[in-house]
């Protein structure tokens, strides 16, 4: 039996070393789904999952799968660590907390743990033991990376992200998620995060946080894939996050992707807001598709949403640019009838479209109305009128 345990330990260390070597030297372009080394439900002792939401993950990372498999084989033969152990088989929760809280980083057991090639596997287990003390978990996580030659696995990042998010330490959790996305460009971070979801009481806000991080990093295709997986597991992104992705698509000029995603979120049952429609209406006008913009305007009213000042300004400006002046006046009058107060931008757009169409007197009429309503004309107002007078 001892010979079997020795042989398994030797093989496990060899493949873990090989896995670390491969991880350090491989770099792929950013994507969301080629590789996953995910943990399953972690409650108490750390156990490894042989499945994940992405079935292709283990095919892409055979060494990760095999080392995890060896860990499972090894567990039935181990007993509590003794003085001769090179790493602890059972963490004492009070011990690890004491070490972290008191900065006892020279503790012999800690030294043995990080001297072992299995340190990347045992660190996640230590983090699980610290889950009820999130500040200590984060402290241990940050200290670990200062060890020469040590690199956290994707599981470690996921575990600490779950712990911090459950503790409502959202700022720190977002930093961890950003680091994880940047560090593990060759791994499916969503699958890993999903597989470790039971580290704490299951909460799904962390997945929306990952979605938002991908958006902030302008990884729009990866964000769409993340949204698709969330939908598959009935985890729904916040409308605010979806609006952020629509805005990012618009800013990057990827309007086709933007329109596809808008359709996806409607099909998924998400409830678009006025802000959602404002983004889409503005996009349609920039493409010159006036009828599509009008269709969205009517759709938002059909859904019981009330257009705001931004919505009406977009409609007035969009129709004004194609010189459909009767429509601009129609939306202006509707705006006032809906108790939606026009602002300086509203009047500037009306002045601009009428002056550029050669109807200076009508432009002056809107200028006077703006002043009578208590609004102060700005540089844009005056420069538009001056330019129109010069062309008379």
C-alpha positions as CSV (number, residue, x, y, z in Angstrom):
1,X,0.0,0.0,0.0
2,X,2.8,2.4,0.9
3,X,4.4,1.6,-2.5
4,X,1.2,2.5,-4.3
5,X,0.9,5.8,-2.4
6,X,4.5,6.7,-3.1
7,X,4.0,5.9,-6.8
8,X,0.9,8.0,-7.1
9,X,2.5,10.9,-5.3
10,X,5.5,10.8,-7.6
11,X,3.3,10.7,-10.7
12,X,1.1,13.4,-9.4
13,X,4.0,15.8,-8.7
14,X,5.5,15.1,-12.1
15,X,2.3,16.0,-13.9
16,X,1.6,19.0,-11.7
17,X,5.0,20.3,-12.5
18,X,4.4,19.7,-16.2
19,X,1.0,21.5,-15.9
20,X,2.6,24.5,-14.3
21,X,5.3,24.6,-17.0
22,X,2.6,24.5,-19.8
23,X,0.6,27.2,-18.1
24,X,3.5,29.6,-17.7
25,X,4.6,29.2,-21.3
26,X,1.3,29.1,-23.2
27,X,-0.4,32.3,-24.3
28,X,-3.4,32.4,-26.6
29,X,-5.5,35.3,-27.9
30,X,-8.2,36.4,-25.7
31,X,-11.3,34.3,-25.7
32,X,-13.8,32.7,-23.3
33,X,-14.0,29.0,-24.0
34,X,-10.9,26.9,-24.9
35,X,-9.8,25.5,-21.5
36,X,-11.3,25.0,-18.1
37,X,-9.7,23.5,-15.0
38,X,-12.7,23.9,-12.9
39,X,-13.5,22.8,-9.4
40,X,-16.9,21.4,-8.4
41,X,-18.9,22.0,-5.3
42,X,-16.4,22.8,-2.7
43,X,-17.7,22.2,0.8
44,X,-15.1,21.3,3.4
45,X,-12.5,19.1,1.7
46,X,-11.5,20.1,-1.7
47,X,-12.7,17.9,-4.5
48,X,-12.3,18.1,-8.3
49,X,-14.9,17.9,-10.9
50,X,-14.7,15.7,-14.0
51,X,-17.3,17.8,-15.8
52,X,-18.0,21.4,-16.5
53,X,-20.4,23.4,-18.6
54,X,-17.9,23.3,-21.5
55,X,-17.5,19.8,-22.7
56,X,-14.5,20.6,-24.8
57,X,-12.5,22.1,-21.9
58,X,-10.8,18.9,-20.7
59,X,-9.9,17.9,-24.3
60,X,-8.0,21.1,-24.6
61,X,-6.2,20.6,-21.3
62,X,-5.5,16.9,-20.9
63,X,-2.8,17.4,-18.3
64,X,-5.1,19.4,-16.1
65,X,-7.7,16.7,-16.3
66,X,-5.2,13.9,-15.6
67,X,-3.6,15.7,-12.6
68,X,-7.1,16.3,-11.1
69,X,-7.9,12.6,-11.7
70,X,-4.8,11.5,-9.9
71,X,-5.8,13.7,-6.9
72,X,-9.1,11.9,-6.7
73,X,-7.3,8.5,-6.8
74,X,-4.9,9.6,-4.1
75,X,-7.5,10.8,-1.5
76,X,-8.6,7.4,-0.2
77,X,-5.1,6.5,0.7
78,X,-4.0,9.6,2.7
79,X,-4.2,10.1,6.4
80,X,-3.5,13.0,8.6
81,X,-0.2,14.6,8.1
82,X,2.6,13.9,10.5
83,X,5.9,15.6,11.2
84,X,7.4,14.1,8.1
85,X,4.8,15.4,5.7
86,X,5.9,17.8,3.0
87,X,2.5,19.5,3.0
88,X,-0.6,19.3,5.2
89,X,-3.4,16.8,4.2
90,X,-6.0,18.4,6.5
91,X,-6.1,22.1,7.2
92,X,-6.9,23.3,10.7
93,X,-9.2,26.3,10.2
94,X,-8.1,27.9,13.4
95,X,-4.4,27.4,12.5
96,X,-4.6,28.9,9.0
97,X,-6.6,31.9,10.4
98,X,-4.0,32.4,13.1
99,X,-1.2,32.3,10.6
100,X,-2.8,34.9,8.3
101,X,-4.1,37.2,11.0
102,X,-0.8,37.3,12.8
103,X,1.4,37.4,9.6
104,X,3.2,34.2,10.7
105,X,4.4,33.6,7.1
106,X,7.5,31.8,8.4
107,X,5.4,29.1,10.0
108,X,7.0,25.7,9.1
109,X,3.7,24.3,7.7
110,X,3.3,27.3,5.4
111,X,6.9,26.9,4.2
112,X,6.3,23.2,3.5
113,X,3.1,23.9,1.7
114,X,4.7,26.4,-0.7
115,X,7.9,24.4,-1.2
116,X,5.7,21.6,-2.6
117,X,4.8,21.3,-6.3
118,X,1.3,20.7,-5.1
119,X,1.0,24.3,-3.6
120,X,-1.3,25.5,-6.5
121,X,-3.7,22.7,-5.5
122,X,-3.6,23.2,-1.8
123,X,-3.9,27.0,-1.8
124,X,-7.5,26.8,-3.0
125,X,-8.3,24.4,-0.1
126,X,-6.8,26.9,2.4
127,X,-8.9,29.7,0.8
128,X,-12.0,27.5,1.4
129,X,-11.1,27.2,5.0
130,X,-10.9,31.0,5.2
131,X,-14.2,31.6,3.5
132,X,-15.9,32.8,6.8
133,X,-13.1,35.4,7.2
134,X,-13.1,37.1,3.7
135,X,-10.4,39.7,4.7
136,X,-8.0,37.0,5.7
137,X,-8.8,35.0,2.6
138,X,-7.9,38.0,0.4
139,X,-4.8,38.7,2.5
140,X,-3.6,35.1,2.1
141,X,-4.4,35.2,-1.6
142,X,-2.4,38.4,-2.1
143,X,0.5,37.1,0.0
144,X,0.7,33.9,-1.9
145,X,1.7,35.6,-5.2
146,X,4.7,37.1,-3.5
147,X,6.2,33.6,-3.2
148,X,8.9,33.0,-5.8
149,X,7.7,30.7,-8.6
150,X,4.1,30.4,-7.3
151,X,1.2,31.2,-9.5
152,X,-2.5,31.0,-8.5
153,X,-4.7,28.6,-10.5
154,X,-8.0,29.8,-12.0
155,X,-9.7,27.9,-9.2
156,X,-8.0,30.1,-6.6
157,X,-9.1,33.2,-8.4
158,X,-12.7,31.9,-8.6
159,X,-12.9,30.9,-5.0
160,X,-11.6,34.2,-3.6
161,X,-14.0,36.0,-6.0
162,X,-17.0,34.1,-4.6
163,X,-15.8,34.7,-1.1
164,X,-15.4,38.4,-1.6
165,X,-18.7,38.8,-3.5
166,X,-20.6,36.9,-0.8
167,X,-19.1,39.2,1.8
168,X,-20.2,42.2,-0.3
169,X,-16.6,43.3,-0.9
170,X,-17.6,44.2,-4.5
171,X,-14.6,46.4,-5.2
172,X,-12.1,43.8,-4.3
173,X,-14.1,41.1,-6.1
174,X,-14.1,43.1,-9.3
175,X,-10.3,43.5,-9.1
176,X,-9.9,39.8,-8.7
177,X,-12.1,39.1,-11.6
178,X,-10.2,41.6,-13.8
179,X,-6.9,39.9,-12.9
180,X,-8.3,36.5,-13.6
181,X,-9.6,37.4,-17.1
182,X,-6.3,39.0,-17.9
183,X,-4.2,36.1,-16.5
184,X,-6.1,33.2,-17.8
185,X,-6.7,34.2,-21.4
186,X,-6.5,30.5,-22.5
187,X,-9.1,29.3,-20.1
188,X,-12.9,29.4,-19.8
189,X,-13.2,31.6,-16.8
190,X,-17.0,31.4,-16.8
191,X,-16.9,27.6,-16.5
192,X,-14.4,27.8,-13.7
193,X,-16.5,30.4,-11.9
194,X,-19.7,28.3,-12.3
195,X,-18.0,25.1,-11.1
196,X,-16.9,26.8,-7.8
197,X,-20.2,28.5,-7.2
198,X,-20.9,26.4,-4.0
199,X,-17.9,27.7,-2.2
200,X,-20.3,30.1,-0.5
201,X,-24.1,30.2,-0.3
202,X,-24.9,30.2,-4.0
203,X,-25.4,33.7,-5.3
204,X,-25.3,34.6,-9.0
205,X,-24.4,38.3,-8.8
206,X,-20.7,37.4,-9.3
207,X,-21.5,36.2,-12.8
208,X,-23.0,39.6,-13.7
209,X,-19.9,41.1,-12.3
210,X,-17.8,38.9,-14.6
211,X,-20.0,40.0,-17.5
212,X,-19.4,43.7,-16.6
213,X,-15.7,43.2,-16.3
214,X,-15.6,41.7,-19.8
215,X,-17.5,44.8,-21.0
216,X,-15.2,47.2,-19.3
217,X,-12.2,45.5,-20.9
218,X,-14.0,45.9,-24.3
219,X,-14.0,42.1,-24.8
220,X,-17.4,42.3,-26.4
221,X,-17.4,38.9,-28.1
222,X,-16.4,37.2,-24.9
223,X,-19.1,39.2,-23.1
224,X,-21.7,38.0,-25.5
225,X,-20.6,34.4,-24.9
226,X,-20.7,35.0,-21.2
227,X,-24.3,36.3,-21.6
228,X,-25.2,33.2,-23.6
229,X,-23.9,30.8,-20.9
230,X,-25.6,32.8,-18.2
231,X,-28.9,32.5,-20.1
232,X,-28.3,28.7,-20.5
233,X,-28.0,28.3,-16.7
234,X,-30.9,30.7,-16.1
235,X,-28.6,33.3,-14.6
236,X,-29.8,36.7,-16.0
237,X,-27.6,39.7,-16.4
238,X,-28.8,43.0,-15.0
239,X,-30.3,45.4,-17.6
240,X,-27.7,48.0,-16.6
241,X,-24.9,45.6,-17.6
242,X,-26.7,44.8,-20.9
243,X,-27.0,48.5,-21.6
244,X,-23.3,48.8,-20.9
245,X,-22.5,46.2,-23.6
246,X,-24.8,48.0,-26.1
247,X,-23.0,51.3,-25.4
248,X,-19.6,49.6,-25.8
249,X,-20.7,48.1,-29.1
250,X,-21.8,51.5,-30.3
251,X,-18.6,53.2,-29.1
252,X,-16.5,50.6,-31.0
253,X,-18.7,51.0,-34.1
254,X,-19.8,47.4,-34.1
255,X,-23.4,48.1,-34.8
256,X,-24.2,44.7,-36.3
257,X,-23.1,43.0,-33.1
258,X,-25.1,45.6,-31.2
259,X,-28.3,44.8,-33.0
260,X,-27.8,41.1,-32.6
261,X,-27.3,41.4,-28.9
262,X,-30.4,43.6,-28.5
263,X,-32.5,40.9,-30.1
264,X,-30.8,38.3,-27.9
265,X,-31.7,40.2,-24.7
266,X,-35.3,40.7,-25.8
267,X,-35.6,36.9,-26.6
268,X,-34.0,36.1,-23.2
269,X,-36.8,37.9,-21.5
270,X,-34.8,40.9,-20.2
271,X,-36.7,44.0,-19.7
272,X,-35.2,46.9,-21.7
273,X,-35.3,50.3,-20.1
274,X,-35.8,53.8,-21.7
275,X,-32.0,54.0,-21.6
276,X,-31.8,50.8,-23.6
277,X,-34.0,52.2,-26.3
278,X,-32.2,55.5,-26.3
279,X,-29.0,53.7,-27.2
280,X,-30.6,51.8,-30.0
281,X,-32.6,54.7,-31.4
282,X,-29.4,56.8,-31.6
283,X,-27.6,53.9,-33.3
284,X,-30.4,53.6,-35.9
285,X,-30.2,57.3,-36.7
286,X,-26.5,57.2,-37.1
287,X,-27.0,54.4,-39.7
288,X,-29.5,56.6,-41.5
289,X,-32.3,54.1,-40.8
290,X,-35.0,56.6,-39.8
291,X,-37.8,54.0,-40.0
292,X,-36.1,51.6,-37.7
293,X,-35.6,54.4,-35.2
294,X,-39.3,55.3,-35.4
295,X,-40.2,51.6,-34.9
296,X,-38.1,51.4,-31.8
297,X,-39.7,54.6,-30.5
298,X,-43.2,53.1,-31.0
299,X,-42.1,49.8,-29.5
300,X,-40.9,51.4,-26.3
301,X,-44.2,53.2,-25.8
302,X,-46.0,49.9,-26.5
303,X,-44.0,48.3,-23.7
304,X,-45.3,51.0,-21.3
305,X,-42.1,53.0,-21.3
306,X,-42.2,56.8,-21.4
307,X,-39.7,58.5,-23.7
308,X,-37.5,61.0,-21.9
309,X,-35.8,64.2,-23.0
310,X,-32.9,62.2,-24.5
311,X,-35.3,60.1,-26.5
312,X,-37.2,63.1,-28.0
313,X,-33.9,65.0,-28.7
314,X,-32.7,62.0,-30.7
315,X,-36.0,61.9,-32.7
316,X,-35.9,65.6,-33.4
317,X,-32.2,65.6,-34.4
318,X,-32.6,62.4,-36.5
319,X,-35.5,63.7,-38.5
320,X,-34.0,67.1,-38.7
321,X,-30.8,65.8,-40.4
322,X,-32.9,64.3,-43.2
323,X,-34.9,67.6,-43.4
324,X,-38.2,66.0,-42.4
325,X,-39.1,69.3,-40.6
326,X,-42.8,68.5,-40.0
327,X,-41.8,65.4,-38.1
328,X,-39.4,67.4,-35.9
329,X,-42.2,69.8,-35.0
330,X,-44.5,66.8,-34.4
331,X,-42.1,65.2,-31.9
332,X,-41.4,68.6,-30.2
333,X,-45.1,69.2,-29.7
334,X,-45.6,65.6,-28.4
335,X,-42.7,66.1,-26.1
336,X,-44.4,69.1,-24.4
337,X,-47.7,67.4,-24.3
338,X,-46.1,64.5,-22.4
339,X,-44.8,67.0,-19.7
340,X,-41.3,66.2,-20.9
341,X,-39.5,69.5,-20.6
342,X,-37.3,70.6,-23.6
343,X,-33.8,71.6,-22.8
344,X,-31.2,73.8,-24.5
345,X,-30.1,70.8,-26.7
346,X,-33.7,70.4,-27.9
347,X,-34.0,74.0,-29.0
348,X,-30.5,74.0,-30.5
349,X,-31.4,71.0,-32.6
350,X,-34.6,72.7,-33.8
351,X,-32.8,76.0,-34.6
352,X,-30.1,74.1,-36.4
353,X,-32.3,72.0,-38.6
354,X,-34.5,74.9,-39.7
355,X,-31.6,77.3,-40.3
356,X,-29.8,74.7,-42.4
357,X,-33.0,74.2,-44.4
358,X,-33.1,77.9,-45.2
359,X,-35.9,78.7,-42.8
360,X,-34.2,81.3,-40.6
361,X,-37.4,82.9,-39.4
362,X,-38.6,79.6,-37.9
363,X,-35.2,79.1,-36.3
364,X,-35.5,82.6,-34.7
365,X,-39.0,81.6,-33.5
366,X,-37.5,78.7,-31.6
367,X,-34.7,80.9,-30.3
368,X,-37.2,83.3,-28.8
369,X,-39.3,80.5,-27.3
370,X,-36.2,79.1,-25.7
371,X,-35.5,82.4,-23.9
372,X,-39.1,82.8,-22.9
373,X,-39.0,79.4,-21.3
374,X,-36.2,80.5,-19.0
375,X,-33.4,78.6,-20.8
376,X,-30.2,80.4,-21.6
377,X,-28.9,80.1,-25.2
378,X,-25.3,78.9,-25.4
379,X,-22.4,79.2,-27.8
380,X,-24.0,76.6,-30.1
381,X,-27.3,78.5,-30.2
382,X,-25.6,81.8,-31.3
383,X,-23.0,80.3,-33.7
384,X,-25.9,78.5,-35.5
385,X,-27.8,81.7,-35.9
386,X,-24.8,83.7,-36.9
387,X,-23.9,81.1,-39.6
388,X,-27.5,81.3,-40.9
389,X,-27.5,85.1,-41.1
390,X,-24.2,85.1,-43.0
391,X,-25.6,82.8,-45.6
392,X,-28.7,84.9,-46.1
